[in-house]
Amino acid sequence: MTYQNMVMPEAEIALQAAAAAATATQKPPVAPGGFLNISRKQFLEMGHSGSGGGGHSWVDSMRASSPTHINSTPSLSDDQSSWMVRHPSALDMFEEIITASKGKQIVMFLDYDGTLSPIVDDPDRAFMSDAMRATVRKLARYFPSAIVSGRCRDKVYSFVRLAELYYAGSHGMDIKGPSKGSKYKKGNQGVLFQPASEFLPMINEVYKALLNKTKYTPGATVENNKFCVSVHFRRVDEKKWSELAQQVKSVMKEYPQLRLTQGRKVLEIRPTIKWDKGKALEFLLESLGYANCADVFPVYIGDDRTDEDAFKVLRERGQGFGILVSKVPKETNASYSLQEPSEVMVFLRRLVQWKKMTLRRQFRLKRRLEELKMSFAI
Ligand SMILES: O=P(O)(O)OC[C@H]1O[C@H](O[C@H]2O[C@H](CO)[C@@H](O)[C@H](O)[C@H]2O)[C@H](O)[C@@H](O)[C@@H]1O
């Protein structure tokens, strides 16, 4: 495999070199999700000296990936208003969504961090509320449902604790079916798919190298997500972000088989294989028996750059749609938006309520028909 082959065409990272790569006159390459889009090669070649002449540095991009100061005034800016026209609230559009799904099987895909649990400083304490857990439990009773996360599958399971769901951890590189209690479980499924298993020793090696390299940067944490590794910037002083990016860069140089993506104040290191949350969504649809089915309506809810791969798949299939969880306008392939996890919960509850009502109505209708048949028979 040549180096060029190993750099995936869609490989993207939002890093400072937009400053180095983009001159003051050039527009930085902004990708859906609001992040800069540069190749691994560009990243390794770039400098890390802050915002530079480009004005829109990777530092700006990293900051924008998870803004801490959101304008709380009720009036929307022009930008926000026009974005909301293009990506209306999934709550406001609930009736339209239901109408579009008519006669089709809704399948639910849920990202974890920032979607089911609020973003917090400590990744080990990103707990999901009991109310959200109860909601997702009910959801899985009425619709095939999957959690699709960048986290290690075991870790996301330890937060969600619902055995009746499908789980796709490590950005979809570790897929497992429900261990019990799902009527949508197909056969006796254990681990369904681990397309990057050959990378396991390398990921462990990189994890250790990153731990070692970043140990003197206050606030930096490295998370082993099994088939990928996260380097967290959230608790690092912004003045030290360039230094931390340099450390990541020096480790990455030794591993051309790995690529970088950017999430919310996090850099994610993962194999160059052509597998992402979008591929995981397709794999799960196939596992559920909806591969070439026109009567399926997948709904994917996520907040991060890596969720864009899934939104894009849905857009290209022309089936179902994506919902971006964001308080701020972002370039996205999602059709609708929700502001935060609490709105996600309201949306999921409405789906459950609607399904319950529909089933009750169908049941009453069936009973009435049987009664009528009986009365004619007498
Ligand atoms: O695909 P996801 O389930 O959204 O996982 C993406 C990353 O999520 C976690 O990091 C993010 O959430 C943390 C807790 O709120 C936050 O501290 C961090 O800044 C966010 O980037 C997780 O820790 C990462 O490993 C995942 O890759």
The ligand as an ORCA input file, in Angstrom:
! r2SCAN-3c Opt
* xyz 0 1
  O     -19.700      9.677     18.817
  P     -19.888     10.208     20.209
  O     -20.675      9.289     21.082
  O     -20.452     11.591     20.192
  O     -18.404     10.298     20.783
  C     -17.501     11.296     20.339
  C     -16.512     11.584     21.435
  O     -17.308     11.810     22.595
  C     -16.626     11.997     23.826
  O     -16.020     13.275     23.828
  C     -16.952     14.346     23.803
  O     -17.754     14.294     24.995
  C     -17.016     14.495     26.223
  C     -17.987     14.327     27.379
  O     -19.070     15.200     27.288
  C     -16.328     15.857     26.197
  O     -15.569     16.055     27.382
  C     -15.413     15.951     24.960
  O     -14.855     17.237     24.870
  C     -16.213     15.655     23.697
  O     -15.359     15.618     22.559
  C     -15.646     10.878     24.064
  O     -14.941     11.133     25.243
  C     -14.727     10.685     22.873
  O     -13.863      9.578     23.104
  C     -15.588     10.390     21.664
  O     -14.760     10.199     20.532
*
